[in-house]
């Protein structure tokens, strides 16, 4: 009885699918969400939301979480860390096919973002915060830290003022907390409540 | 639970305050003019581009974007620029703009021989090109070092109204033209 009440509280749909067993629907979710993310990342200039009012270079990091939110949503729906990598791989492939100036490197960048997010989730789950806002926020922050500041490192922009570097990393982390973590978790919850089947 | 939320609140406050004061510091240190940044978007043709430094008569001269577009200077139309980034990815951009050398030459701004001078670009957002380049490049390749105001025949809006553009072919070996194509150009330092 107690178990039934608990399940009702969580409002998850019973799927009968295993958390460990990998299924076709996992692949479908990952590729669909990855492709969606790839199209949006390539074609929609979200950075304009920041550029019109914030003058310092690196400020667009505040919105950069939209590149990684797809991976947190897929993790919420499937609870399989490998799905994060598949989603980011399909997203990276799409960005490459759309002619990203970084070429094949963009696939590696997406995979690294996925790996950072995966590591973040791994750590917060070990700390017992796997399903809390705090846990998702921290995991998202880690995931998004490997964002454009990484490009600055690749570009060796050491000539930029140190405060721009620090602000850029802080913005990337905050964007990760807010967009990848908290918004990703909220979207995941809404999707589940709307009837999207989980695979765990 | 209460103490957990309290710690989260404290952490958020520390981060928020750090960002606030870092912004204040960066705005002052990088001399960011917020009003000019906004006006750049609302009235692009009136945006001033400052040419300054010890190589300039009086140390400073100002030209507006509309002046740069005039026929007083050599205009370069729809020229293909080969741009290369640090990972050796090359791509083509088509820019229309005014030759940097023609601006300096027509206004007779230089106080020292061109061989002794360098130029460096600074942006409204705090970005600057990596290092000063010899002004001889701008003189010898006057149509390959430009202040662009159109990309693919359309005005440069978010990254403009002016951005510098340099073809990879004229950039010194070991340098990458993408880092010298400075968006939202604010000033050019000649020294």
Boltz contact constraints between the chains, C-beta under 6 A:
constraints:
  - contact:
      token1: [A, 51]
      token2: [B, 158]
      max_distance: 6.0
  - contact:
      token1: [A, 55]
      token2: [B, 32]
      max_distance: 6.0
  - contact:
      token1: [A, 55]
      token2: [B, 37]
      max_distance: 6.0
  - contact:
      token1: [A, 55]
      token2: [B, 125]
      max_distance: 6.0
  - contact:
      token1: [A, 56]
      token2: [B, 26]
      max_distance: 6.0
  - contact:
      token1: [A, 56]
      token2: [B, 125]
      max_distance: 6.0
  - contact:
      token1: [A, 56]
      token2: [B, 126]
      max_distance: 6.0
  - contact:
      token1: [A, 57]
      token2: [B, 125]
      max_distance: 6.0
  - contact:
      token1: [A, 57]
      token2: [B, 126]
      max_distance: 6.0
  - contact:
      token1: [A, 57]
      token2: [B, 127]
      max_distance: 6.0
  - contact:
      token1: [A, 101]
      token2: [B, 89]
      max_distance: 6.0
  - contact:
      token1: [A, 103]
      token2: [B, 89]
      max_distance: 6.0
  - contact:
      token1: [A, 105]
      token2: [B, 87]
      max_distance: 6.0
  - contact:
      token1: [A, 155]
      token2: [B, 86]
      max_distance: 6.0
  - contact:
      token1: [A, 159]
      token2: [B, 130]
      max_distance: 6.0
  - contact:
      token1: [A, 161]
      token2: [B, 30]
      max_distance: 6.0
  - contact:
      token1: [A, 163]
      token2: [B, 22]
      max_distance: 6.0
  - contact:
      token1: [A, 163]
      token2: [B, 25]
      max_distance: 6.0
  - contact:
      token1: [A, 163]
      token2: [B, 26]
      max_distance: 6.0
  - contact:
      token1: [A, 164]
      token2: [B, 126]
      max_distance: 6.0
  - contact:
      token1: [A, 167]
      token2: [B, 22]
      max_distance: 6.0
  - contact:
      token1: [A, 170]
      token2: [B, 19]
      max_distance: 6.0
